[in-house]
Amino acid sequence: MTRLSRSLFGDLDVEVEMDAPIGVESWFCAGGRADFLVRPRTAEALSEILKRSRQIDTPVRIMGEGANLLVDDDGVPGIVIRLDAPAFRAVEHNVEGRLELVRVGAGADLARTLMRFARAGTAGLESLMGVPASIGGAVRMNAGGAYGEIGDVVHAVACLDSGGRVRVYGADELRFDYRSTNIVDPIILWAVFRVSQENPIALRERIKEIAAHKKRTQPLGDKSAGCMFRNPVDPDTGVRTSAGRIIDEVGLKGLRHGSATVSTHHANFFTIDRNGRARDAIELGDLVRDRVLDARGIELHREVVVWDRTDDERIGDA
Ligand SMILES: Cc1cc2nc3c(=O)[nH]c(=O)nc-3n(C[C@H](O)[C@H](O)[C@H](O)COP(=O)(O)OP(=O)(O)OC[C@H]3O[C@@H](n4cnc5c(N)ncnc54)[C@H](O)[C@@H]3O)c2cc1C
């Protein structure tokens, strides 16, 4: 351990990995490292990390499953946090004595949680079938698709602010929009979802249908982070339109830049070759954005979160 890591984490209940290869742990399987990858084992340790890193102005970022992340090849300075310790993956039924409320830790895997719910006939999260995510990442991104969004079933969310204080928000304070929320606190700790009891067989059939839809429409086997761009609002019609369709219409399916390619299956999915460069995907995104703007006058905005040495994703003064 370096002197910095000893002074930051030495007395805390955390696991620390220095010079950690976070890029290759993301779904793109490409990109650089973080100075420190920290896995706190308790909420208290997590809160203390935030306080200390703020005092010495060390950047902190949080990574879920890395399914919507592109980490630049030069990596990121400071601390990246992952909430995969059991304390952050707990599931608690009957919250406040109410059968319809379930609390799930931000570090829990969304797919495992929804399958566990399905086995018990607990409906609520099944519209997210096939979306790779942690609960925290899914809430942060308001993940969803043709069958619904996670925000539709959120009852409450607990966060840590950048000073390490817990804040709990009820549904009336939360706003979920297309792939975004009004949550400004840097770390989501847990969410409470509204669920209902259903026939497990009918629920499983619905999940199968949603999984089949995902498989038909998305190249799930490739190394990608889902949709590169948010679906833009068409300036002529005012209606949100598929970015993939626009990219396809501009003739960019299969476009290649270095080791990155616009998927031939779904034009809003970018993939990176094995041992490829994250920077190629970032630059390919810039190329596609420019070509779409030239051809259609529509500005695409990235949905994939890019971390590099200049980004403003680090946890700030929320
Ligand atoms: C094959 C594939 C298919 C996909 N299909 C869909 C789809 O259909 N619909 C859809 O919406 N998305 C889809 N995605 C994108 C991705 O699944 C979602 O964006 C998901 O919500 C990312 O969650 P994550 O835990 O991996 O977050 P990460 O990718 O790890 O992080 C994304 C952002 O969330 C932040 N974050 C993560 N955890 C927390 C936390 N606990 N507190 C605060 N902030 C946090 C990160 O700092 C980052 O800014 C797909 C991705 C892939 C690879």
The ligand as an SDF file (V2000), in Angstrom:
LIG
                    3D

 53 58  0  0  0  0  0  0  0  0999 V2000
  -25.9030   -6.0070  -24.0300 C   0  0  0  0  0  0  0  0  0  0  0  0
  -26.4580   -4.7760  -23.3780 C   0  0  0  0  0  0  0  0  0  0  0  0
  -27.8020   -4.4730  -23.4860 C   0  0  0  0  0  0  0  0  0  0  0  0
  -28.3180   -3.3210  -22.8810 C   0  0  0  0  0  0  0  0  0  0  0  0
  -29.6530   -3.0550  -23.0100 N   0  0  0  0  0  0  0  0  0  0  0  0
  -30.1700   -1.9860  -22.3780 C   0  0  0  0  0  0  0  0  0  0  0  0
  -31.5780   -1.7190  -22.4330 C   0  0  0  0  0  0  0  0  0  0  0  0
  -32.3460   -2.4340  -23.0630 O   0  0  0  0  0  0  0  0  0  0  0  0
  -32.0410   -0.6330  -21.7590 N   0  0  0  0  0  0  0  0  0  0  0  0
  -31.2150    0.1860  -21.0350 C   0  0  0  0  0  0  0  0  0  0  0  0
  -31.6970    1.1480  -20.4270 O   0  0  0  0  0  0  0  0  0  0  0  0
  -29.8830   -0.0470  -20.9710 N   0  0  0  0  0  0  0  0  0  0  0  0
  -29.3560   -1.0970  -21.6180 C   0  0  0  0  0  0  0  0  0  0  0  0
  -28.0110   -1.3290  -21.5580 N   0  0  0  0  0  0  0  0  0  0  0  0
  -27.1540   -0.4130  -20.8100 C   0  0  0  0  0  0  0  0  0  0  0  0
  -26.9740   -0.8110  -19.3310 C   0  0  0  0  0  0  0  0  0  0  0  0
  -27.4360   -2.1140  -19.1290 O   0  0  0  0  0  0  0  0  0  0  0  0
  -27.7540    0.1600  -18.4120 C   0  0  0  0  0  0  0  0  0  0  0  0
  -27.4060    1.5090  -18.6230 O   0  0  0  0  0  0  0  0  0  0  0  0
  -27.5380   -0.1730  -16.9330 C   0  0  0  0  0  0  0  0  0  0  0  0
  -28.3950    0.6250  -16.1750 O   0  0  0  0  0  0  0  0  0  0  0  0
  -26.1000    0.0420  -16.4790 C   0  0  0  0  0  0  0  0  0  0  0  0
  -25.9900   -0.3640  -15.1270 O   0  0  0  0  0  0  0  0  0  0  0  0
  -24.5760   -0.6770  -14.4850 P   0  0  0  0  0  0  0  0  0  0  0  0
  -24.7810   -1.1430  -13.1040 O   0  0  0  0  0  0  0  0  0  0  0  0
  -23.7930   -1.5630  -15.3840 O   0  0  0  0  0  0  0  0  0  0  0  0
  -23.9320    0.7760  -14.4730 O   0  0  0  0  0  0  0  0  0  0  0  0
  -22.4460    1.2450  -14.9490 P   0  0  0  0  0  0  0  0  0  0  0  0
  -22.3470    0.9720  -16.3990 O   0  0  0  0  0  0  0  0  0  0  0  0
  -21.4580    0.5560  -14.0820 O   0  0  0  0  0  0  0  0  0  0  0  0
  -22.5320    2.7590  -14.6450 O   0  0  0  0  0  0  0  0  0  0  0  0
  -23.3950    3.6000  -15.3930 C   0  0  0  0  0  0  0  0  0  0  0  0
  -23.5500    4.9200  -14.6350 C   0  0  0  0  0  0  0  0  0  0  0  0
  -24.2490    4.6790  -13.4160 O   0  0  0  0  0  0  0  0  0  0  0  0
  -23.4600    5.1240  -12.3260 C   0  0  0  0  0  0  0  0  0  0  0  0
  -23.6870    4.2210  -11.2060 N   0  0  0  0  0  0  0  0  0  0  0  0
  -23.4970    2.8820  -11.1460 C   0  0  0  0  0  0  0  0  0  0  0  0
  -23.8290    2.4180   -9.9200 N   0  0  0  0  0  0  0  0  0  0  0  0
  -24.2190    3.4820   -9.1960 C   0  0  0  0  0  0  0  0  0  0  0  0
  -24.6580    3.6790   -7.8450 C   0  0  0  0  0  0  0  0  0  0  0  0
  -24.7730    2.6620   -6.9680 N   0  0  0  0  0  0  0  0  0  0  0  0
  -24.9550    4.9350   -7.4390 N   0  0  0  0  0  0  0  0  0  0  0  0
  -24.8510    5.9810   -8.2820 C   0  0  0  0  0  0  0  0  0  0  0  0
  -24.4460    5.8700   -9.5640 N   0  0  0  0  0  0  0  0  0  0  0  0
  -24.1320    4.6400  -10.0150 C   0  0  0  0  0  0  0  0  0  0  0  0
  -22.0190    5.0990  -12.8210 C   0  0  0  0  0  0  0  0  0  0  0  0
  -21.1920    5.9810  -12.0560 O   0  0  0  0  0  0  0  0  0  0  0  0
  -22.2020    5.5520  -14.2500 C   0  0  0  0  0  0  0  0  0  0  0  0
  -22.3520    6.9510  -14.3120 O   0  0  0  0  0  0  0  0  0  0  0  0
  -27.4700   -2.4750  -22.1530 C   0  0  0  0  0  0  0  0  0  0  0  0
  -26.0990   -2.7920  -22.0320 C   0  0  0  0  0  0  0  0  0  0  0  0
  -25.5920   -3.9260  -22.6350 C   0  0  0  0  0  0  0  0  0  0  0  0
  -24.1400   -4.2500  -22.4530 C   0  0  0  0  0  0  0  0  0  0  0  0
  1  2  1  0
  2  3  1  0
  2 52  2  0
  3  4  2  0
  4  5  1  0
  4 50  1  0
  5  6  2  0
  6  7  1  0
  6 13  1  0
  7  8  2  0
  7  9  1  0
  9 10  1  0
 10 11  2  0
 10 12  1  0
 12 13  2  0
 13 14  1  0
 14 15  1  0
 14 50  1  0
 15 16  1  0
 16 17  1  0
 16 18  1  0
 18 19  1  0
 18 20  1  0
 20 21  1  0
 20 22  1  0
 22 23  1  0
 23 24  1  0
 24 25  2  0
 24 26  1  0
 24 27  1  0
 27 28  1  0
 28 29  2  0
 28 30  1  0
 28 31  1  0
 31 32  1  0
 32 33  1  0
 33 34  1  0
 33 48  1  0
 34 35  1  0
 35 36  1  0
 35 46  1  0
 36 37  1  0
 36 45  1  0
 37 38  2  0
 38 39  1  0
 39 40  1  0
 39 45  2  0
 40 41  1  0
 40 42  2  0
 42 43  1  0
 43 44  2  0
 44 45  1  0
 46 47  1  0
 46 48  1  0
 48 49  1  0
 50 51  2  0
 51 52  1  0
 52 53  1  0
M  END
$$$$
